Amino acid sequence: MITAQPPAPNIPPPVGQTIQGGVQAAKAAAPLVKQEVKAYVKGFSPRLRHLFFLGYFGAIFLFKFAGMVTVANIFSWEFASKEGFLLTAWFVGGVIGWNLPILDYFVYIYFTHPEEEISKGLKNQLRSGTIFNSLRLIDKNRDSMPHLGFRSALFGAAWVILAFFAVTSSASYFGKGVVMAVGLYLLAEQWDWQLRNPAKLNSQLFWQVKRVVSQEEQKYYLWLMTGLFAVLTLLV
């Protein structure tokens, strides 16, 4: 017995044209994306902060996964798909959060200090480079950009409040990953500055404070933020 096939969906011409245009745009962009990825892989050099990221997020991943596994569900596809997705979201959120502080530099270059010589020079170089090469260029010149919003002590206080609500009120590992990665990145960067150039760190942290903050107070701030980060990690 031959059953009649359902009629093909009648796609309106404007919608069909939009879909076709999107496919063509994706095909046209594919070589550029491939070039960007190759440039990134070729120029990538592991740094200590990358090890911080992998160590922290890997340790949380393994700890949470071990707590979810039981004899009954270890071979269950439902467990692997559901819990595996939740923990994969933790890593994906972490990658996004780890890169969010980079926006600070673009805000500095294009909005808050476009007239600075470092901003003009970087804008000229960014126009001729790939995305990943541009990010590396900004990273090399990050010490030349003072008064960044994400790097201030006031943002650190706001981050603590946001992170507390994210890890205690949200069931989304993606959201937790984003928030904790931002804190980890900034904390690692601030300790790096403390060891290399504490005066530079002082101007980055306390430029919004209407008084001189001593080096001793600066260390107290770093240790306080480190302790709060550790407490929030236990709440993840």
C-alpha positions as CSV (number, residue, x, y, z in Angstrom):
1,M,0.0,0.0,0.0
2,I,1.4,3.3,-1.1
3,T,0.9,6.2,1.3
4,A,0.7,9.7,0.0
5,Q,3.7,11.9,0.9
6,P,2.9,15.1,2.7
7,P,3.3,18.1,0.5
8,A,6.5,20.0,0.7
9,P,6.3,23.1,2.9
10,N,5.5,26.2,1.0
11,I,8.3,28.7,2.0
12,P,7.5,32.3,1.1
13,P,10.0,33.7,-1.4
14,P,11.3,36.4,1.0
15,V,12.0,33.8,3.7
16,G,13.6,31.5,1.2
17,Q,15.8,34.3,-0.1
18,T,16.8,35.2,3.5
19,I,17.8,31.6,4.2
20,Q,19.7,31.3,0.9
21,G,21.5,34.6,1.6
22,G,22.5,33.3,5.1
23,V,23.9,30.1,3.7
24,Q,25.9,32.0,1.1
25,A,27.2,34.5,3.7
26,A,28.3,31.5,5.9
27,K,30.1,29.9,2.9
28,A,31.8,33.2,2.1
29,A,32.9,33.7,5.8
30,A,34.2,30.2,6.2
31,P,37.7,30.9,4.7
32,L,38.1,34.0,6.8
33,V,37.1,32.0,10.0
34,K,39.6,29.3,9.0
35,Q,42.3,31.9,8.6
36,E,41.5,33.4,12.0
37,V,41.6,30.1,13.7
38,K,44.9,29.2,12.0
39,A,46.4,32.5,13.0
40,Y,45.3,32.0,16.6
41,V,46.7,28.5,16.9
42,K,50.0,29.5,15.2
43,G,50.5,32.5,17.6
44,F,49.1,30.9,20.8
45,S,51.6,30.6,23.6
46,P,50.5,29.1,26.9
47,R,50.9,31.4,29.9
48,L,50.6,30.9,33.6
49,R,47.1,32.3,33.7
50,H,45.9,29.7,31.2
51,L,47.1,27.0,33.6
52,F,45.1,28.8,36.3
53,F,42.0,28.6,34.2
54,L,42.4,24.9,33.2
55,G,43.4,23.9,36.7
56,Y,40.5,25.7,38.4
57,F,37.7,24.8,36.0
58,G,39.0,21.3,35.5
59,A,39.2,20.7,39.3
60,I,35.6,22.0,39.8
61,F,34.4,19.8,36.8
62,L,35.9,16.6,38.3
63,F,34.7,17.4,41.8
64,K,31.1,18.0,40.7
65,F,31.1,15.1,38.3
66,A,32.4,12.7,41.0
67,G,29.6,13.9,43.3
68,M,27.0,13.2,40.7
69,V,28.2,9.6,39.9
70,T,26.6,6.6,41.6
71,V,26.7,2.9,40.9
72,A,23.2,3.1,39.6
73,N,23.7,5.9,37.1
74,I,27.3,5.6,36.0
75,F,26.3,3.7,32.8
76,S,23.0,5.6,32.3
77,W,22.8,7.5,29.0
78,E,20.3,9.9,30.7
79,F,22.9,10.7,33.4
80,A,25.7,11.2,30.9
81,S,23.7,13.5,28.6
82,K,22.0,15.5,31.3
83,E,24.8,16.0,33.9
84,G,27.4,16.0,31.1
85,F,25.6,18.9,29.5
86,L,25.4,20.9,32.8
87,L,29.2,20.5,33.4
88,T,30.0,21.3,29.8
89,A,28.1,24.5,30.2
90,W,30.4,25.3,33.2
91,F,33.4,25.1,30.9
92,V,31.7,27.1,28.1
93,G,30.7,29.8,30.5
94,G,34.2,29.8,31.9
95,V,35.7,30.4,28.4
96,I,33.3,33.3,27.8
97,G,33.8,34.8,31.3
98,W,37.6,34.5,30.9
99,N,37.5,36.7,27.8
100,L,35.0,39.3,29.0
101,P,37.7,41.5,30.7
102,I,39.2,42.1,27.2
103,L,36.2,44.3,26.5
104,D,37.8,46.8,28.9
105,Y,40.5,47.5,26.4
106,F,38.2,48.1,23.6
107,V,36.1,50.5,25.7
108,Y,39.3,52.4,26.6
109,I,40.5,52.6,22.9
110,Y,37.3,53.5,21.2
111,F,35.1,55.3,23.9
112,T,36.8,56.6,27.0
113,H,40.3,57.5,25.8
114,P,40.2,57.6,22.0
115,E,42.4,60.6,21.9
116,E,45.4,58.9,23.7
117,E,48.4,58.1,21.6
118,I,48.2,54.4,22.6
119,S,44.6,54.3,21.5
120,K,45.4,55.9,18.1
121,G,48.3,53.6,17.5
122,L,46.3,50.5,18.4
123,K,43.4,51.5,16.3
124,N,45.6,51.8,13.2
125,Q,47.2,48.4,13.9
126,L,43.8,46.8,14.6
127,R,42.4,47.8,11.2
128,S,45.0,45.8,9.4
129,G,45.1,42.7,11.6
130,T,43.0,39.6,12.2
131,I,40.8,39.4,15.2
132,F,43.1,37.1,17.2
133,N,46.2,39.0,16.2
134,S,44.4,42.2,17.4
135,L,43.7,40.6,20.7
136,R,47.3,39.6,21.2
137,L,48.4,43.1,20.3
138,I,46.0,44.6,22.9
139,D,47.3,42.1,25.5
140,K,50.9,43.1,24.9
141,N,50.0,46.8,25.4
142,R,47.6,46.3,28.4
143,D,50.1,47.8,30.9
144,S,49.9,51.1,28.9
145,M,46.2,51.6,29.5
146,P,45.3,53.1,33.0
147,H,42.0,53.6,34.6
148,L,40.1,50.5,33.2
149,G,36.6,49.9,34.6
150,F,36.8,46.1,35.1
151,R,40.2,46.5,36.9
152,S,39.0,48.9,39.6
153,A,38.4,48.0,43.3
154,L,34.8,49.2,42.9
155,F,34.2,46.7,40.2
156,G,35.7,44.1,42.4
157,A,33.2,44.9,45.1
158,A,30.3,44.7,42.6
159,W,31.7,41.4,41.3
160,V,31.6,39.8,44.8
161,I,27.9,40.7,45.1
162,L,27.1,39.4,41.6
163,A,29.1,36.2,42.1
164,F,27.4,35.5,45.5
165,F,23.9,35.7,43.9
166,A,25.1,33.7,40.8
167,V,26.5,30.8,42.8
168,T,23.7,30.7,45.5
169,S,20.6,31.6,43.5
170,S,21.2,30.2,40.1
171,A,21.2,26.5,39.0
172,S,22.9,27.4,35.7
173,Y,26.5,26.2,35.6
174,F,26.9,28.4,32.5
175,G,26.1,31.5,34.5
176,K,28.3,30.4,37.4
177,G,31.2,29.7,35.0
178,V,30.9,33.2,33.4
179,V,31.0,35.0,36.8
180,M,33.7,32.9,38.4
181,A,35.9,33.1,35.3
182,V,35.8,36.9,35.3
183,G,36.8,36.9,39.0
184,L,39.6,34.4,38.4
185,Y,41.0,36.3,35.5
186,L,41.1,39.6,37.3
187,L,42.5,38.1,40.5
188,A,45.3,36.3,38.6
189,E,46.1,39.6,36.7
190,Q,46.1,41.6,39.9
191,W,48.5,39.3,41.7
192,D,50.7,39.4,38.5
193,W,50.8,43.2,38.7
194,Q,51.4,43.1,42.4
195,L,54.6,41.0,41.8
196,R,55.8,43.0,38.8
197,N,54.6,46.5,39.3
198,P,52.6,47.2,42.5
199,A,52.5,51.0,41.7
200,K,50.8,50.2,38.4
201,L,48.3,48.0,40.2
202,N,47.6,50.7,42.7
203,S,46.6,53.2,40.0
204,Q,44.5,50.5,38.3
205,L,42.6,49.5,41.5
206,F,42.1,52.8,43.3
207,W,41.8,55.5,40.6
208,Q,38.2,56.0,41.7
209,V,39.1,56.4,45.4
210,K,39.5,59.9,46.6
211,R,42.5,59.3,48.7
212,V,45.9,57.6,48.5
213,V,45.8,53.9,49.2
214,S,49.0,52.5,50.8
215,Q,50.8,49.4,49.5
216,E,49.9,47.7,52.8
217,E,46.2,48.4,52.3
218,Q,46.6,47.2,48.7
219,K,47.9,43.8,49.9
220,Y,45.0,43.5,52.4
221,Y,42.6,44.1,49.5
222,L,44.2,41.4,47.4
223,W,44.1,38.9,50.2
224,L,40.5,39.8,51.0
225,M,39.5,39.2,47.4
226,T,41.4,36.0,47.3
227,G,39.6,34.8,50.4
228,L,36.2,35.8,49.1
229,F,36.9,34.0,45.8
230,A,37.8,30.8,47.7
231,V,34.6,31.1,49.8
232,L,32.5,31.6,46.6
233,T,34.2,28.6,45.0
234,L,33.0,26.4,47.9
235,L,29.5,27.6,47.2
236,V,29.6,26.7,43.4
